[in-house]
Amino acid sequence: MSEICKTCGLPKEICGCENIAKEYQGEIRISVDKRRYGKMVTILENIDPDSVGDMESFAKELKTHCACGGTIKGGNIELQGFHKKKVVEKLRSMGFTMGQ
Ligand SMILES: [Zn+2]
């Protein structure tokens, strides 16, 4: 017997919930903000926690990819520095659909 998806009630091999959740991540907004003393911060907003799994490790992967520091703030991820291009690249490689 295969495992049944709790969301849609279909067997896990044919359900598309995880893919749907990732596609929905096309809605992740990436912006760059200039903070005090001219410091740049790359902010990821509108993250659906269901599609990233664990926020802590998701943030860690991004920090490793961009080789920078960062924090999780109120459901958003803030990375130190200007990393817009790298973040988009990384999210695409993780299977997220990105706009632009
Ligand atoms: Zn499902």
py3Dmol code that shows the C-alpha trace and the ligand (Angstrom):
import py3Dmol

protein = """\
ATOM      1  CA  MET A   1       0.000   0.000   0.000  1.00  0.00           C
ATOM      2  CA  SER A   2       1.314   3.385  -0.884  1.00  0.00           C
ATOM      3  CA  GLU A   3       1.170   6.385   1.350  1.00  0.00           C
ATOM      4  CA  ILE A   4      -1.821   8.680   0.939  1.00  0.00           C
ATOM      5  CA  CYS A   5      -1.335  12.438   0.667  1.00  0.00           C
ATOM      6  CA  LYS A   6      -3.045  14.288   3.497  1.00  0.00           C
ATOM      7  CA  THR A   7      -3.777  17.279   1.308  1.00  0.00           C
ATOM      8  CA  CYS A   8      -5.524  15.747  -1.689  1.00  0.00           C
ATOM      9  CA  GLY A   9      -6.202  12.141  -0.643  1.00  0.00           C
ATOM     10  CA  LEU A  10      -4.373  10.645  -3.635  1.00  0.00           C
ATOM     11  CA  PRO A  11      -1.482   8.193  -3.394  1.00  0.00           C
ATOM     12  CA  LYS A  12       1.779  10.112  -2.990  1.00  0.00           C
ATOM     13  CA  GLU A  13       3.288   8.995  -6.313  1.00  0.00           C
ATOM     14  CA  ILE A  14       0.536  10.612  -8.355  1.00  0.00           C
ATOM     15  CA  CYS A  15      -0.357  13.609  -6.251  1.00  0.00           C
ATOM     16  CA  GLY A  16       1.101  16.914  -7.364  1.00  0.00           C
ATOM     17  CA  CYS A  17       0.800  18.837  -4.120  1.00  0.00           C
ATOM     18  CA  GLU A  18       4.508  19.304  -3.569  1.00  0.00           C
ATOM     19  CA  ASN A  19       4.961  20.541  -7.131  1.00  0.00           C
ATOM     20  CA  ILE A  20       2.017  22.870  -6.787  1.00  0.00           C
ATOM     21  CA  ALA A  21       3.491  24.263  -3.603  1.00  0.00           C
ATOM     22  CA  LYS A  22       6.802  24.877  -5.372  1.00  0.00           C
ATOM     23  CA  GLU A  23       5.173  26.532  -8.339  1.00  0.00           C
ATOM     24  CA  TYR A  24       3.299  28.768  -5.997  1.00  0.00           C
ATOM     25  CA  GLN A  25       6.715  29.887  -4.839  1.00  0.00           C
ATOM     26  CA  GLY A  26       6.902  31.900  -8.042  1.00  0.00           C
ATOM     27  CA  GLU A  27       5.352  34.407  -5.701  1.00  0.00           C
ATOM     28  CA  ILE A  28       8.487  34.740  -3.586  1.00  0.00           C
ATOM     29  CA  ARG A  29       9.457  38.372  -3.735  1.00  0.00           C
ATOM     30  CA  ILE A  30      13.094  39.275  -3.756  1.00  0.00           C
ATOM     31  CA  SER A  31      13.995  42.831  -3.017  1.00  0.00           C
ATOM     32  CA  VAL A  32      17.123  44.692  -2.094  1.00  0.00           C
ATOM     33  CA  ASP A  33      17.104  47.291   0.593  1.00  0.00           C
ATOM     34  CA  LYS A  34      19.711  49.823   1.563  1.00  0.00           C
ATOM     35  CA  ARG A  35      20.194  50.009   5.279  1.00  0.00           C
ATOM     36  CA  ARG A  36      22.044  52.335   7.536  1.00  0.00           C
ATOM     37  CA  TYR A  37      25.643  53.125   6.615  1.00  0.00           C
ATOM     38  CA  GLY A  38      24.903  52.081   3.023  1.00  0.00           C
ATOM     39  CA  LYS A  39      24.703  48.380   3.842  1.00  0.00           C
ATOM     40  CA  MET A  40      22.741  46.334   1.301  1.00  0.00           C
ATOM     41  CA  VAL A  41      20.309  43.622   2.365  1.00  0.00           C
ATOM     42  CA  THR A  42      18.609  41.116   0.041  1.00  0.00           C
ATOM     43  CA  ILE A  43      15.135  40.282   1.346  1.00  0.00           C
ATOM     44  CA  LEU A  44      13.018  37.255   0.445  1.00  0.00           C
ATOM     45  CA  GLU A  45       9.350  37.785   1.223  1.00  0.00           C
ATOM     46  CA  ASN A  46       6.141  35.829   0.855  1.00  0.00           C
ATOM     47  CA  ILE A  47       7.787  32.481   1.464  1.00  0.00           C
ATOM     48  CA  ASP A  48       5.364  29.605   1.790  1.00  0.00           C
ATOM     49  CA  PRO A  49       6.784  27.525   4.658  1.00  0.00           C
ATOM     50  CA  ASP A  50       5.109  24.382   3.275  1.00  0.00           C
ATOM     51  CA  SER A  51       7.140  24.408   0.098  1.00  0.00           C
ATOM     52  CA  VAL A  52      10.522  25.156   1.644  1.00  0.00           C
ATOM     53  CA  GLY A  53      10.213  22.502   4.326  1.00  0.00           C
ATOM     54  CA  ASP A  54      12.409  23.835   7.086  1.00  0.00           C
ATOM     55  CA  MET A  55      13.022  27.591   7.100  1.00  0.00           C
ATOM     56  CA  GLU A  56      16.266  27.278   9.051  1.00  0.00           C
ATOM     57  CA  SER A  57      17.895  24.931   6.566  1.00  0.00           C
ATOM     58  CA  PHE A  58      16.420  26.802   3.609  1.00  0.00           C
ATOM     59  CA  ALA A  59      18.016  29.998   4.899  1.00  0.00           C
ATOM     60  CA  LYS A  60      21.258  28.155   5.543  1.00  0.00           C
ATOM     61  CA  GLU A  61      21.395  26.862   1.972  1.00  0.00           C
ATOM     62  CA  LEU A  62      20.905  30.369   0.662  1.00  0.00           C
ATOM     63  CA  LYS A  63      23.582  31.752   2.949  1.00  0.00           C
ATOM     64  CA  THR A  64      26.021  29.078   1.827  1.00  0.00           C
ATOM     65  CA  HIS A  65      25.224  29.731  -1.836  1.00  0.00           C
ATOM     66  CA  CYS A  66      25.720  33.464  -1.484  1.00  0.00           C
ATOM     67  CA  ALA A  67      28.561  33.116   1.015  1.00  0.00           C
ATOM     68  CA  CYS A  68      26.992  35.682   3.290  1.00  0.00           C
ATOM     69  CA  GLY A  69      25.325  36.070   6.642  1.00  0.00           C
ATOM     70  CA  GLY A  70      21.595  36.300   7.097  1.00  0.00           C
ATOM     71  CA  THR A  71      18.637  36.024   9.405  1.00  0.00           C
ATOM     72  CA  ILE A  72      15.022  34.922   9.426  1.00  0.00           C
ATOM     73  CA  LYS A  73      12.743  37.795  10.355  1.00  0.00           C
ATOM     74  CA  GLY A  74       9.010  37.374  10.694  1.00  0.00           C
ATOM     75  CA  GLY A  75       8.813  34.713   7.989  1.00  0.00           C
ATOM     76  CA  ASN A  76      11.143  36.609   5.655  1.00  0.00           C
ATOM     77  CA  ILE A  77      14.773  35.844   5.020  1.00  0.00           C
ATOM     78  CA  GLU A  78      17.301  38.656   5.025  1.00  0.00           C
ATOM     79  CA  LEU A  79      20.687  38.109   3.459  1.00  0.00           C
ATOM     80  CA  GLN A  80      23.530  40.541   3.962  1.00  0.00           C
ATOM     81  CA  GLY A  81      24.681  42.081   0.718  1.00  0.00           C
ATOM     82  CA  PHE A  82      23.383  42.326  -2.833  1.00  0.00           C
ATOM     83  CA  HIS A  83      22.581  38.767  -3.919  1.00  0.00           C
ATOM     84  CA  LYS A  84      19.472  39.059  -6.049  1.00  0.00           C
ATOM     85  CA  LYS A  85      20.931  37.184  -9.018  1.00  0.00           C
ATOM     86  CA  LYS A  86      22.408  34.418  -6.898  1.00  0.00           C
ATOM     87  CA  VAL A  87      19.185  33.934  -4.964  1.00  0.00           C
ATOM     88  CA  VAL A  88      17.116  33.590  -8.152  1.00  0.00           C
ATOM     89  CA  GLU A  89      19.690  31.126  -9.509  1.00  0.00           C
ATOM     90  CA  LYS A  90      19.571  29.086  -6.324  1.00  0.00           C
ATOM     91  CA  LEU A  91      15.774  29.032  -6.083  1.00  0.00           C
ATOM     92  CA  ARG A  92      15.525  27.900  -9.713  1.00  0.00           C
ATOM     93  CA  SER A  93      17.975  25.101  -9.054  1.00  0.00           C
ATOM     94  CA  MET A  94      15.808  24.030  -6.123  1.00  0.00           C
ATOM     95  CA  GLY A  95      12.832  23.689  -8.443  1.00  0.00           C
ATOM     96  CA  PHE A  96      11.041  26.945  -7.754  1.00  0.00           C
ATOM     97  CA  THR A  97       9.417  28.812 -10.609  1.00  0.00           C
ATOM     98  CA  MET A  98      10.713  32.349 -10.591  1.00  0.00           C
ATOM     99  CA  GLY A  99       9.191  35.301 -12.359  1.00  0.00           C
ATOM    100  CA  GLN A 100      11.264  37.449 -14.772  1.00  0.00           C
TER     101      GLN A 100
END
"""
ligand_1 = """\
1
ZN
Zn -1.480 15.501 -2.662
"""
view = py3Dmol.view(width=600, height=400)
view.addModel(protein, "pdb")
view.setStyle({"model": 0}, {"cartoon": {"style": "trace"}})
view.addModel(ligand_1, "xyz")
view.setStyle({"model": 1}, {"stick": {}})
view.zoomTo()
view.show()
